[in-house]
Amino acid sequence: MSHYQEQKVAELKRLGWSEVGKRHLPGPGRTPAKQVYELSCLQGKLQVFVYPAELIYQTA
């Protein structure tokens, strides 16, 4: 987990988000896989994917 991911996951959990799971996405060629964390808000209408350097929000 990158430092950015640690900060964002901790911040989202403090705001009431719950961790749904994590995925390992393979990188191109021989680059290492990215670990992506998936969290969901309490209402279940919004999901966030925490990549090593960015957040992506998506409606559920």
C-alpha positions in Angstrom: 0.0 0.0 0.0 1.4 3.4 -1.0 1.6 6.3 1.5 -1.2 8.0 -0.5 -3.4 5.0 -0.2 -2.8 4.7 3.5 -3.8 8.3 4.0 -6.9 8.1 1.8 -8.2 4.8 3.1 -7.8 6.0 6.7 -9.5 9.3 5.9 -12.5 7.6 4.2 -12.9 5.1 7.1 -13.0 8.1 9.5 -15.8 9.5 7.4 -17.9 6.3 7.7 -16.9 4.5 4.5 -16.4 0.7 4.8 -13.8 -1.4 3.0 -15.4 -3.7 0.4 -12.2 -5.4 -0.8 -9.0 -5.0 -2.6 -7.7 -6.1 -6.0 -4.4 -6.6 -7.6 -4.4 -5.2 -11.2 -1.5 -6.4 -13.3 0.7 -3.8 -14.8 1.8 -3.8 -18.4 4.7 -6.0 -19.3 6.9 -6.7 -16.2 5.8 -3.8 -14.1 4.5 -4.7 -10.7 0.7 -5.1 -10.1 -1.2 -2.2 -8.6 -3.1 -2.8 -5.4 -6.5 -1.1 -5.5 -8.8 -0.7 -2.5 -12.6 -0.5 -2.9 -14.7 1.3 -0.3 -18.4 2.0 -0.2 -20.4 4.6 1.7 -23.1 3.6 4.2 -25.9 4.3 1.8 -24.3 2.0 -0.8 -24.9 4.5 -3.6 -21.3 5.5 -4.1 -18.0 3.6 -4.4 -14.5 4.8 -4.4 -11.4 3.0 -5.8 -8.1 4.0 -4.2 -5.3 3.6 -6.6 -1.6 4.2 -5.7 -1.9 7.9 -6.8 -5.5 8.8 -7.4 -9.2 8.2 -6.3 -11.9 7.2 -8.6 -15.5 7.6 -7.5 -18.3 5.7 -9.1 -22.1 5.4 -8.5 -23.1 1.9 -7.4 
